[in-house]
Amino acid sequence: MNLSTAFNNAVSGLTASSRGTSVVSDNIANARTPGYARRSLELTTNVISGNGVRTVGVIRNQDPVLTANRRTTDAELAYQSAVSSFHSGVEGVVGTVDDPTSLANRLAEFDSSLITAASLPDSSERLDQVARASRDLANALNSASEGVRQLRSDADRSIGKQVESLNQTLKDIEKLNARIPAVKHAGGEIGALLDQRQVLIDQVNELVPVNAVPRANDQVSLYSDGGLILLEGTAAEFSFTTTGDTKPHMTVGNGLLSGLEMNGSLVRTSRDNAQIRGGALMAMFEIRDELTVEAQANLDSVARDLIERFETPGLDLTALPTDPGLFTDTGNRFDATAPEGLASRIGLNAIVDPDNGGDSWRLRDGLGAVAPGDLGDATQLQAFGAVLSDARPVAGSPFGTGNMRASDLTEALMSRTGSDAHTASQRLTFANSAQLEMARIEAEQGVDTDQELQNLMEIEQAYAANARVISVVDELMQTLLRL
């Protein structure tokens, strides 16, 4: 080896060391940066001179299988988070066993007030308490129904925001797909652009789980698990019209709620054959179109049972067959042709409400009585109490086909909402654990700061060795010049 060859080898080594130091420093600085993939320097022999080292480029190290598996857990976590939050919300509006304002406790208070009034039927205060307890029960159903309606409206508004975000993110990925080849062909570094694109794909994946397929020139195409082409050259465009203020009778089928469209075509969003299977967007459609409808139907079943119990023929001999009972549907008898949202409309018959111009003595003497009767007669109050304890079939009951008392129905409702909330919470815990584990495994393939510091030390040693070679060559050259 002559001096010039040694000098050139050392200079190329210094250049590689300098580039390697830059790569290591970037890795350490971005160890916790979302979307950042560890970089490594690719070196090869200088084929032109046959000596020294040449930097081929910087490799972005990423395992596509690990990334795909982690994205699956990300989407599942987003889905389960939304569903668990919904069930917790329903449990909150229905109430729990230890909640004094729960439906079951309101019904128990109403039943207790009837027993108390029947023990002293001439007490106007006790009769007033029966009226107020029954109004509180109706109001509890109204409040629970409004809570479910708000959850449905919130889901509808969330869909609008998520669709807007999805469209914008897909457009941004499309722009990056076009920019990356241009930068690469110009000799620029595309690692940062690839990191940015990965973050955007992760954002899409939380809404709609995606499969990222590599294409030529470092581009990608995106497909949903349900088969939608989200990005193939150009980004798909989703459309959705936010209703905002939903009502129980509104559905996609009757045209009062918006469905989801992609490029003008309807997208299936039901859980069995959804084209946006998994992720937060499907969760919101499931909440709006299925879970809230089911929750409302459960409340309506309780409301219907209460109204029909007090419309039982022969229960109140003073009332006409066309008169509403103690509980009404907006002042009227139950109408089987419009059951949706009944829990939001149930109310106390104003004729017995002392706070709204009614007379509570009618609870003792009959809702159709024209004047107070025997002050000591508790027959009607006892009949009202007995009808609550009567085990009877519940029309359209979502809680089974057996005979049920009024208390059985409210307890079944609370049990179901509590069970659903507990199950959803367990699934969320599992999804969260799975996501954390996959993120940890992926991180192990990412930047290891300890390893990077070791690499830096090796680079420093190589730099020192090459610098020493240059120093020796300089000394030899100086010696030769002095001869």
C-alpha positions in Angstrom: 0.0 0.0 0.0 1.4 3.4 -1.0 1.0 6.6 0.9 -1.7 8.0 -1.4 -3.8 4.8 -1.0 -3.5 4.9 2.7 -4.4 8.5 2.8 -7.5 8.0 0.6 -8.6 5.0 2.7 -8.3 7.1 5.9 -10.2 10.0 4.3 -13.1 7.8 3.2 -13.1 6.3 6.7 -13.4 9.7 8.3 -16.3 10.6 5.9 -18.1 7.4 6.8 -17.5 8.0 10.5 -18.9 11.5 10.2 -22.0 10.2 8.4 -22.3 7.4 11.0 -22.2 9.9 13.9 -25.0 11.9 12.3 -27.1 8.8 11.9 -26.5 7.7 15.5 -27.3 11.1 16.9 -30.6 11.2 14.9 -31.5 7.8 16.3 -30.9 8.9 19.8 -32.6 12.2 19.4 -35.8 10.6 17.9 -35.9 7.5 20.0 -39.4 8.5 21.3 -40.6 10.3 18.2 -43.9 8.8 16.9 -43.4 7.1 13.5 -39.6 7.2 13.7 -37.8 4.1 12.4 -34.2 3.3 13.4 -31.6 4.3 10.8 -28.5 2.5 9.9 -25.6 3.4 7.6 -25.0 1.1 4.6 -21.3 0.9 3.6 -19.5 -0.8 0.8 -16.0 -1.0 -0.8 -15.2 1.9 -3.1 -15.6 0.1 -6.5 -14.0 3.0 -8.4 -10.6 2.9 -6.7 -10.9 -0.5 -5.2 -9.8 0.9 -1.9 -11.5 2.6 1.0 -15.1 2.7 2.0 -18.1 4.3 0.3 -21.4 5.3 1.9 -24.3 3.7 -0.1 -27.0 5.3 1.9 -29.1 5.4 5.1 -31.4 2.4 5.6 -34.7 2.9 7.4 -35.2 -0.2 9.5 -38.9 -1.2 9.8 -40.5 -4.6 10.2 -43.8 -4.4 8.2 -45.2 -7.5 9.9 -44.7 -6.0 13.4 -46.2 -2.7 12.2 -49.3 -4.4 10.8 -49.8 -6.4 14.0 -49.4 -3.3 16.1 -51.9 -1.4 13.9 -54.4 -4.2 14.4 -54.2 -3.8 18.1 -54.4 0.0 17.7 -57.7 -0.3 15.8 -59.1 -2.8 18.3 -58.3 -0.5 21.2 -59.9 2.5 19.5 -63.1 0.4 18.8 -63.3 -1.0 22.4 -62.6 2.4 23.9 -65.6 3.9 22.2 -67.9 0.9 23.0 -66.9 0.8 26.6 -67.4 4.5 27.0 -70.9 4.1 25.6 -71.9 1.2 27.9 -70.5 3.2 30.9 -72.7 6.1 29.8 -75.8 3.9 29.6 -75.1 2.4 33.0 -74.8 6.0 34.3 -78.2 7.1 33.1 -80.0 3.9 34.1 -78.3 3.8 37.5 -76.8 1.2 39.7 -78.1 -0.6 42.8 -76.5 1.9 45.2 -77.8 4.9 43.2 -80.8 6.4 45.0 -82.0 7.9 41.7 -81.8 4.7 39.7 -85.0 3.4 38.0 -85.2 0.4 40.3 -85.0 2.6 43.4 -87.5 5.1 42.0 -89.9 2.2 41.4 -89.3 0.9 45.0 -90.0 4.4 46.4 -93.2 4.5 44.4 -94.3 1.1 45.6 -93.4 2.0 49.2 -95.4 5.3 48.9 -98.5 3.3 47.8 -98.2 1.0 50.9 -97.7 4.0 53.2 -100.7 5.8 51.7 -102.9 2.7 51.9 -102.2 2.5 55.7 -103.6 5.9 56.2 -105.7 6.8 53.1 -107.2 10.0 54.6 -103.8 11.6 54.7 -103.5 14.1 51.9 -99.7 14.4 52.5 -99.3 10.7 51.9 -101.4 10.8 48.7 -99.4 13.8 47.5 -96.3 11.7 48.2 -97.6 8.9 46.0 -98.2 11.4 43.1 -94.7 12.8 43.5 -93.0 9.4 43.7 -94.8 8.3 40.6 -93.8 11.5 38.8 -90.2 11.0 39.9 -90.3 7.5 38.4 -91.6 8.9 35.1 -89.0 11.6 35.2 -86.3 9.0 35.8 -87.4 7.2 32.6 -87.5 10.6 30.8 -84.0 11.4 32.0 -82.6 8.0 31.0 -84.1 8.2 27.6 -82.7 11.7 27.1 -79.3 10.4 28.2 -79.4 7.6 25.6 -80.5 10.1 23.0 -77.6 12.4 23.8 -75.2 9.4 23.5 -76.7 8.7 20.1 -76.4 12.4 19.0 -72.8 12.5 20.2 -72.0 9.4 18.1 -73.6 11.0 15.1 -71.5 14.2 15.6 -68.4 12.1 16.1 -68.9 10.3 12.8 -69.0 13.7 11.0 -65.7 14.8 12.6 -64.1 11.4 12.0 -65.1 11.4 8.3 -63.7 14.9 7.9 -60.4 13.8 9.5 -60.3 10.6 7.5 -60.7 12.6 4.2 -58.0 15.1 5.1 -55.5 12.4 6.3 -55.9 10.3 3.1 -55.3 13.5 1.0 -52.1 14.2 3.0 -50.9 10.6 2.4 -51.6 11.0 -1.3 -49.5 14.2 -1.3 -46.6 12.4 0.5 -46.9 9.5 -2.0 -46.3 12.0 -4.8 -43.5 13.9 -3.0 -41.4 11.0 -1.8 -40.3 9.8 -5.3 -39.6 13.4 -6.4 -37.3 14.0 -3.4 -35.6 10.7 -3.8 -34.9 11.2 -7.5 -33.4 14.6 -6.7 -30.9 12.9 -4.3 -32.7 14.0 -1.1 -33.2 12.1 2.1 -36.7 10.6 2.3 -36.6 9.0 5.8 -38.4 11.9 7.5 -41.1 11.8 4.9 -41.6 8.1 5.4 -41.8 8.6 9.1 -44.5 11.3 8.6 -46.4 9.0 6.3 -46.4 6.2 8.8 -47.9 8.5 11.4 -50.7 9.5 9.0 -51.4 5.9 8.2 -51.6 5.1 11.9 -54.2 7.9 12.2 -56.3 6.4 9.4 -55.9 3.0 10.9 -57.4 4.0 14.2 -60.5 5.1 12.4 -60.6 2.4 9.7 -58.2 -0.5 10.0 -56.0 -0.6 6.9 -53.6 -2.8 5.0 -50.7 -0.9 3.6 -49.4 -2.4 0.4 -45.9 -1.2 -0.9 -45.8 0.1 -4.4 -43.0 1.2 -6.7 -41.0 4.3 -6.0 -41.6 4.0 -2.2 -45.3 4.7 -2.5 -48.1 2.8 -0.7 -51.7 1.8 -1.3 -54.3 1.5 1.5 -57.1 -1.0 1.7 -59.6 -1.5 4.5 -60.1 -4.9 6.1 -63.6 -4.8 4.6 -62.3 -4.4 1.0 -62.5 -0.7 0.4 -59.8 0.9 -1.7 -58.9 3.9 0.4 -55.8 5.0 -1.6 -54.7 3.7 -4.9 -52.9 6.5 -6.6 -55.6 8.9 -5.5 -57.4 9.1 -2.2 -61.0 8.0 -1.8 -63.4 10.6 -0.6 -66.0 9.8 2.1 -69.2 11.8 2.6 -71.6 12.0 5.6 -74.2 14.4 6.7 -74.3 15.1 10.4 -77.8 15.2 11.9 -76.5 16.3 15.3 -79.8 16.2 17.2 -81.2 12.7 16.8 -84.6 11.3 17.9 -85.5 7.7 18.8 -87.5 7.2 15.6 -84.7 8.3 13.3 -83.0 5.6 11.3 -80.9 5.3 8.1 -83.7 3.1 6.7 -86.3 5.9 6.9 -83.9 8.5 5.5 -83.8 10.6 8.7 -80.1 9.7 9.5 -77.2 9.8 7.1 -75.4 6.7 5.9 -71.7 6.7 4.9 -70.7 7.0 1.3 -67.3 6.6 -0.5 -66.9 8.2 -3.9 -70.7 8.4 -4.1 -71.3 4.7 -3.3 -73.0 3.6 -0.1 -70.6 1.9 2.4 -71.9 -0.9 4.6 -71.5 -0.1 8.3 -73.4 -2.8 10.1 -71.2 -5.0 12.3 -71.8 -8.3 10.4 -70.8 -7.2 6.9 -69.2 -3.8 7.5 -66.7 -2.6 5.0 -65.0 -0.4 7.6 -64.7 -3.4 10.0 -63.1 -2.4 13.3 -61.8 0.9 14.5 -63.4 4.0 15.9 -65.5 4.9 12.9 -67.3 1.5 12.9 -67.8 1.8 16.7 -69.6 5.1 16.3 -71.9 3.7 13.6 -72.6 0.7 15.8 -73.4 3.0 18.8 -75.6 5.2 16.7 -77.5 2.6 14.7 -77.5 -0.5 17.0 -76.5 0.0 20.6 -78.5 3.1 21.3 -81.5 1.7 19.5 -81.3 -1.4 21.8 -80.8 0.7 24.9 -83.8 2.9 24.0 -85.9 -0.3 23.3 -85.1 -1.6 26.8 -86.2 1.7 28.4 -89.3 1.8 26.2 -90.2 -1.7 27.4 -90.1 -0.6 31.0 -92.2 2.5 30.2 -94.8 0.4 28.3 -95.1 -2.1 31.1 -95.8 0.8 33.6 -98.4 2.4 31.4 -100.2 -0.9 30.5 -100.2 -2.1 34.1 -102.3 0.9 35.2 -104.5 0.6 32.1 -105.5 -3.0 33.1 -109.3 -3.5 32.7 -111.1 -3.5 36.0 -108.2 -1.9 37.9 -110.0 1.4 38.3 -113.7 1.1 38.1 -114.2 4.9 37.9 -112.3 5.2 34.7 -113.6 4.8 31.2 -112.0 2.2 28.8 -110.7 5.1 26.7 -109.2 7.1 29.7 -105.5 7.0 30.3 -104.2 5.3 33.5 -101.9 6.6 36.2 -99.0 6.8 33.7 -99.6 8.2 30.2 -98.0 8.6 26.8 -97.9 12.4 26.6 -101.3 12.5 28.3 -102.8 9.7 26.3 -103.2 5.9 26.5 -100.4 3.7 25.2 -100.4 3.6 21.4 -98.8 0.4 20.1 -98.2 1.9 16.7 -95.6 4.4 18.0 -93.5 2.6 20.6 -90.2 4.2 19.8 -89.1 6.7 22.4 -92.0 5.9 24.8 -89.6 6.3 27.7 -89.1 9.9 26.7 -92.8 10.6 26.6 -94.1 8.8 29.7 -95.5 11.0 32.4 -97.8 11.2 35.4 -101.5 11.7 34.6 -102.0 15.4 35.3 -105.4 14.7 36.9 -103.7 13.3 40.0 -100.7 15.6 40.1 -101.2 18.2 42.9 -98.2 20.3 41.6 -99.9 20.7 38.2 -103.5 21.4 39.1 -104.5 17.8 39.8 -106.1 16.2 42.9 -104.2 13.5 44.6 -107.3 12.2 46.3 -108.2 10.5 43.0 -105.4 8.0 43.8 -107.6 6.8 46.7 -111.1 7.2 45.1 -110.3 6.5 41.4 -109.0 8.6 38.5 -112.5 9.0 37.1 -114.1 10.0 40.4 -116.0 13.3 40.3 -115.8 13.9 44.1 -113.9 12.6 47.1 -115.3 9.4 48.5 -114.8 7.5 51.7 -111.6 8.9 53.3 -110.8 5.6 55.0 -111.2 3.4 51.9 -107.8 2.1 50.7 -109.1 -0.3 48.1 -107.9 1.6 45.1 -104.5 2.3 46.6 -104.1 -1.4 47.4 -105.2 -2.3 43.9 -102.5 0.0 42.4 -99.9 -1.6 44.7 -101.0 -5.1 43.7 -100.8 -4.4 40.0 -97.1 -3.5 40.5 -96.5 -6.9 42.1 -98.5 -8.8 39.6 -96.3 -11.2 37.5 -97.5 -10.9 34.0 -96.2 -11.3 30.4 -94.4 -8.3 29.1 -95.3 -7.5 25.5 -92.2 -7.3 23.4 -89.9 -7.7 26.4 -86.2 -7.8 25.6 -85.6 -9.5 29.0 -87.2 -12.9 28.4 -90.5 -14.5 27.9 -91.5 -15.3 31.4 -94.0 -13.5 33.6 -92.4 -10.5 35.4 -93.3 -8.0 38.1 -92.6 -4.3 37.5 -89.6 -4.6 39.9 -88.3 -7.6 37.9 -88.3 -5.5 34.8 -86.3 -2.6 36.2 -83.9 -5.0 37.9 -83.4 -6.9 34.6 -82.7 -3.6 32.9 -80.1 -2.6 35.5 -78.6 -6.0 35.4 -78.2 -5.9 31.6 -76.7 -2.5 31.5 -74.3 -3.4 34.3 -73.3 -6.6 32.7 -72.8 -4.9 29.3 -70.6 -2.2 30.9 -68.6 -4.8 32.8 -68.0 -6.9 29.7 -67.1 -3.9 27.6 -64.6 -2.8 30.3 -63.0 -6.3 30.3 -62.6 -6.2 26.5 -61.1 -2.8 26.7 -58.6 -4.0 29.3 -57.6 -6.9 27.1 -57.4 -4.6 24.0 -55.2 -2.1 26.0 -52.9 -4.9 27.2 -52.6 -6.3 23.7 -51.8 -2.9 22.2 -49.2 -2.1 24.9 -47.5 -5.5 24.3 -47.4 -5.0 20.5 -46.1 -1.5 20.9 -43.4 -2.9 23.2 -42.4 -5.6 20.8 -42.2 -3.0 18.0 -40.2 -0.7 20.1 -37.6 -3.4 20.7 -37.0 -3.4 17.0 -36.7 0.4 17.1 -34.0 2.6 18.7 -32.1 1.1 21.5 -30.2 4.0 23.1 -27.7 1.7 24.8 -26.8 0.0 21.5 -26.6 3.4 19.8 -24.2 4.7 22.4 -22.0 1.6 21.8 -22.2 2.2 18.1 -21.1 5.8 18.7 -18.1 4.6 20.7 -17.1 2.3 17.9 -17.5 5.1 15.4 -15.3 7.3 17.6 -12.6 4.6 17.7 -12.7 4.2 13.9 -12.5 7.9 13.5 -9.5 8.1 15.8 -7.8 5.2 13.9 -8.4 6.9 10.5 -7.2 10.2 11.9 -4.1 8.5 13.2 -3.4 7.1 9.7 -3.7 10.5 8.2 -1.3 11.9 10.9 1.2 9.1 10.2 1.0 9.8 6.4 1.5 13.4 7.1 4.6 12.7 9.2 6.0 10.4 6.5 5.4 13.0 3.8 7.1 15.6 5.9 10.1 13.2 6.4 10.3 12.6 2.7 10.2 16.3 1.9 13.1 16.9 4.3 15.4 14.4 2.6 
